[in-house]
Amino acid sequence: MRQSISLSLCSVGDTDLTGIHALYEKTNTMSPFFLIDLALVIGFVHCDRQQYFEDMIKSRTDHALNYKFQEDAKMYEATDKATVTDFGIYDFIVIGAGASGSVIANRISEIKDWEILLLEAGDDPDDFVMIPRYFAVNVLTDYNWGYQTTPQKNACLGNINQKCRLPTGKGTGGTTLISELVYSRGDPQMYDKWAKLVKDPSWAFKNVLPYLKKSENYTGNVEDGFIDEGYHGFDGYWQVSNFEKFYPLSEIFLAGNVDMGVKFTDYNGKEQIGSAILQINTKNGRRCDQYSAFIKPIMNERDNLKISKQSYVIKIEFNSTRYATAVLFTKNMKIYRARVNHEVILSAGVIGSPQLLMLSGIGPKDHLKQHGIEVLENLEVGSTFRDHLMTQVFFSSNLSSSVNHSQTDQIKEYLTGHGILTAANPIDVIGAYNTFSGKESQTYPNLQLSISQGGISEMTKKLLNWNNEIFQELYGQTVKNAFTLVALLLHSHSTGSIRLKSSSPYEYPLIDGNYLSDPKGLDIETLYQGIQIALRLIKTPAFQSINATLAVPHIPACQRMKYLSKDFWYCYIRQAVKSAFHPVGSCLMGATTNSVVNSQFKVYGVKGLRVCDASVFPLAPSGQPVAICAMMAEKLTDLLKQKYGKTSRNCDP
Ligand SMILES: Cc1cc2nc3c(=O)[nH]c(=O)nc-3n(C[C@H](O)[C@H](O)[C@H](O)COP(=O)(O)OP(=O)(O)OC[C@H]3O[C@@H](n4cnc5c(N)ncnc54)[C@H](O)[C@@H]3O)c2cc1C
C-alpha cells in the first residue's frame, strides 16, 4: 500500500493540497499508516520535485522528437457496434471541454437543480502541461489531435507535401492545454462589426465588455500603467497577469516602436494599435488553462456536474420534430447514449463541431448525400473556415542571450513560481498595426508583430512540418545571437473548408485552409507589409544599438526573384508561411445563407442544439481566440439561465 501511494503522489509531483486530498480519497481510510505515509510522501515529493521535473522534461522532449502524430480517431472505435448502453438523462449535455465548453459547464452547473453532462474525448492535463515554456513540446503529444491541412496550392510550399499542421488540443481544457497563453480579446470595432454581421446589437463592444470582464481576474500591478483599468475584470475565475521580468530584447522592441512613432498601449483596452506588454494566462507561474481556471476549482464541489473523459462523441440524435434528444459516444470501446431534457451544446471546436454536425445530418446536402448520410438540414457547415497566418523573419545581433541559464536553475525557479519556464515566450511584448492603405479606420489593426529570442530547432521543424530543404536553407545556417520577428495576419480574406473524408466518425475530416488564395491578394500583401514593418523596426536606433541584421538568405525556391525585392518576399511568404493556429468560423454565426447558427448560437432548422466555440466566429478576429471563446460562453450561459427562468449574474447592460 505504501509503495502504491508514494508512486501515485509522485505522479502529482507538482503536488498541492488537491493532490493530498486525492490521496486521502484514494485510500479512503484514516488507517494508522495514513499519516506516516503522508509525511513520507510529502518529504519524498518535496525532496524529489527537482529530480521529478528534470526527468519528466527529459523524457517528454525525447518523446516529442520521435512522436508520431495521430492520423485518425480509430483509437475510439467501439468493438461492439450493435450494443448501445444507456448513460442516463441530463438537462444539458456539453460536448467538448475546451476553451468554450469548460466555461459553459462551469456556469450552467451553478444552477444546482440542473443536471449537466460534460463529454470530453481527452484526459486531464498533467504536471508537464502546466509548464508554460514547453507548450511546443505539448503539441508533440497526444494532447494534440494531430490534424494537418490538405496539400496547399498557395501557402506552406516549404512543408512536407505542402501540408500545414493545425495543432488542436485534446483534453479537459481543450486547445488551451497546448496554447501560448496570450490573453487578447480583439479591438472594440471588431465587436461592433460582429454585431452588424449577425444583425444583433447585443454583440456590440459595449454589450460584450461585461462578459469579457466577467471571466477575467487581472492580477498584474494596476499601478504599473500597463492596462486601462476600466476594461478589465478582477474577480473572475481566469487569471490574467504579466510575465514577471523584462528581458533586454523586450525593452528594445518597445523602444524601437517608439522610434517608429508607435505608442505604448493596453491592447485589451481602449485602443489596440500600439506596442504593449503581453497579458498572459498564468497563475503562480503555472499554465492557467480552461481546465485549471474553470473546471478544477469546482470539480469536486458540484454533484450536478458529471464529467466523462475519454468519451468520444460520434453523433447527435434528433426526434421526429427535429429536437435534439440524445448524444451517442464511445468510451472504453463501448457505445453509450446520453439523453437530454433541455439542450445539447456543441463546443467541440473549429474542426470537431462541423464534423459532428455533418455526421448528424446537418451540412451541405450534396456533400452529405455523397457519403450516404441522411440529410436533416441543408446548411453551409464547414464552408467558411478562416485562420490567422504568420511568417517569421530571422535576424542576428550582438545581444548575447540573457535568457538561457541551466535547466536545473530554470526548474528551481519554476518550483517557486518564477523564471523563464513560467512564460511560453519570455520576450513578452507585442505590437498591433494597421497597414490598410485605404480609408479604413486607423484604430482597427490588421497585423500583429511579436519577437522571440533564438532560432529554430529540430523540434520546431517537426512541429511545423517543414521539409528538409527549406529547413536547411533558412535555419541550417549559424546565426549569431538570433532573434525572430513574427508577422501575424489578423483578418484573413481567404476562405477554406472542412469536409468529411467518409461517413465514419473515426476518420479525421479533410481540412483545406485554402491559405493565401483570396482573389485580390490582400492576405499576402498584409504579410508582406508586416515584413516591411519588421525591416523598418530593425533600422531604428533601438535595434541598431544591438546591430540587428537581417539573416534571411536567398533561398533557392525564390532564386528567380531579385533578392529582397517584393517578388522575393512574396515567394518567401508562400514558402515559409504557416497557420498561427487560430482557426475560426467553420459554423458561421449570422443571418445570411451561409450561416449555421443565429446570434443566440441556435443551429438553424433544428431545435435544442446550439454551437458555442471558435467555429461560430463570424470573422477572423483581431485578437487571439480564447478570450473571445470565454466571453461567448459567459454570454450563452446567461442567455440559457434567462430562458429557463433561473437567476443569473446578468451582464446585459
Ligand atoms: C499551439 C497553439 C497556440 C495557441 N496560442 C493561443 C494563445 O496564445 N492565445 C489564444 O487566445 N489562443 C491560442 N491558440 C488558439 C486557441 O487555443 C483556440 O482557438 C481555442 O482553444 C479554441 O477554443 P474552442 O472552444 O473552439 O475549442 P477547443 O479549445 O479546441 O476545445 C474543443 C474540445 O472539444 C473536444 N472534442 C472535439 N471533438 C470531440 C468529440 N467528438 N467528442 C468529445 N470531445 C471532442 C476536444 O478534445 C477539445 O477538448 C493557440 C492554439 C495552438 C494550437
The ligand as a Tripos MOL2 file, in Angstrom:
@<TRIPOS>MOLECULE
LIG
   53    58     1     0     0
SMALL
NO_CHARGES

@<TRIPOS>ATOM
      1 C1          0.0000   25.9530  -30.3530 C.3       1 LIG1
      2 C2         -1.1860   26.8530  -30.1490 C.ar      1 LIG1
      3 C3         -1.0220   28.0700  -29.5210 C.ar      1 LIG1
      4 C4         -2.1320   28.8970  -29.3060 C.ar      1 LIG1
      5 N1         -1.9530   30.0470  -28.5970 N.ar      1 LIG1
      6 C5         -3.0140   30.8140  -28.2950 C.ar      1 LIG1
      7 C6         -2.8720   31.9600  -27.4570 C.ar      1 LIG1
      8 O1         -1.7730   32.2800  -27.0100 O.2       1 LIG1
      9 N2         -3.9860   32.6750  -27.1600 N.ar      1 LIG1
     10 C7         -5.2170   32.3490  -27.6540 C.ar      1 LIG1
     11 O2         -6.1930   33.0390  -27.3440 O.2       1 LIG1
     12 N3         -5.3710   31.2790  -28.4550 N.ar      1 LIG1
     13 C8         -4.3200   30.4860  -28.7610 C.ar      1 LIG1
     14 N4         -4.4830   29.3670  -29.5260 N.ar      1 LIG1
     15 C9         -5.8270   29.0670  -30.1010 C.3       1 LIG1
     16 C10        -6.8500   28.6400  -29.0460 C.3       1 LIG1
     17 O3         -6.3020   27.7450  -28.1150 O.3       1 LIG1
     18 C11        -8.0940   28.0590  -29.7160 C.3       1 LIG1
     19 O4         -8.5400   28.9690  -30.6840 O.3       1 LIG1
     20 C12        -9.2390   27.8330  -28.7180 C.3       1 LIG1
     21 O5         -8.8420   26.9480  -27.7060 O.3       1 LIG1
     22 C13       -10.4790   27.2960  -29.4160 C.3       1 LIG1
     23 O6        -11.4580   27.0360  -28.4500 O.3       1 LIG1
     24 P1        -12.7070   26.1110  -28.7320 P.3       1 LIG1
     25 O7        -13.5660   26.1370  -27.5420 O.co2     1 LIG1
     26 O8        -13.2770   26.4650  -30.0320 O.co2     1 LIG1
     27 O9        -12.0940   24.6270  -28.9410 O.3       1 LIG1
     28 P2        -11.0190   23.7990  -28.1540 P.3       1 LIG1
     29 O10       -10.3700   24.5900  -27.0850 O.co2     1 LIG1
     30 O11       -10.1600   23.1800  -29.1790 O.co2     1 LIG1
     31 O12       -11.9030   22.6690  -27.4380 O.3       1 LIG1
     32 C14       -12.6110   21.6690  -28.1280 C.3       1 LIG1
     33 C15       -12.6880   20.4490  -27.2280 C.3       1 LIG1
     34 O13       -13.5950   19.5130  -27.7900 O.3       1 LIG1
     35 C16       -13.0580   18.2120  -27.6860 C.3       1 LIG1
     36 N5        -13.6410   17.3940  -28.7440 N.ar      1 LIG1
     37 C17       -13.5190   17.5600  -30.0830 C.ar      1 LIG1
     38 N6        -14.2140   16.6250  -30.7410 N.ar      1 LIG1
     39 C18       -14.8040   15.8500  -29.7910 C.ar      1 LIG1
     40 C19       -15.6540   14.7120  -29.8360 C.ar      1 LIG1
     41 N7        -16.0670   14.1800  -31.0000 N.pl3     1 LIG1
     42 N8        -16.0590   14.1480  -28.6700 N.ar      1 LIG1
     43 C20       -15.6600   14.6700  -27.4800 C.ar      1 LIG1
     44 N9        -14.8430   15.7430  -27.3810 N.ar      1 LIG1
     45 C21       -14.4300   16.3360  -28.5230 C.ar      1 LIG1
     46 C22       -11.5660   18.4290  -27.8550 C.3       1 LIG1
     47 O14       -10.8240   17.3420  -27.3410 O.3       1 LIG1
     48 C23       -11.3500   19.7180  -27.0890 C.3       1 LIG1
     49 O15       -11.0850   19.4870  -25.7330 O.3       1 LIG1
     50 C24        -3.4050   28.5180  -29.7610 C.ar      1 LIG1
     51 C25        -3.5630   27.2940  -30.4090 C.ar      1 LIG1
     52 C26        -2.4690   26.4650  -30.6020 C.ar      1 LIG1
     53 C27        -2.6760   25.1480  -31.2800 C.3       1 LIG1
@<TRIPOS>BOND
     1     1     2 1
     2     2     3 ar
     3     2    52 ar
     4     3     4 ar
     5     4     5 ar
     6     4    50 ar
     7     5     6 ar
     8     6     7 ar
     9     6    13 1
    10     7     8 2
    11     7     9 ar
    12     9    10 ar
    13    10    11 2
    14    10    12 ar
    15    12    13 ar
    16    13    14 ar
    17    14    15 1
    18    14    50 ar
    19    15    16 1
    20    16    17 1
    21    16    18 1
    22    18    19 1
    23    18    20 1
    24    20    21 1
    25    20    22 1
    26    22    23 1
    27    23    24 1
    28    24    25 2
    29    24    26 1
    30    24    27 1
    31    27    28 1
    32    28    29 2
    33    28    30 1
    34    28    31 1
    35    31    32 1
    36    32    33 1
    37    33    34 1
    38    33    48 1
    39    34    35 1
    40    35    36 1
    41    35    46 1
    42    36    37 ar
    43    36    45 ar
    44    37    38 ar
    45    38    39 ar
    46    39    40 ar
    47    39    45 ar
    48    40    41 1
    49    40    42 ar
    50    42    43 ar
    51    43    44 ar
    52    44    45 ar
    53    46    47 1
    54    46    48 1
    55    48    49 1
    56    50    51 ar
    57    51    52 ar
    58    52    53 1
@<TRIPOS>SUBSTRUCTURE
     1 LIG1         1 GROUP 0 **** ****
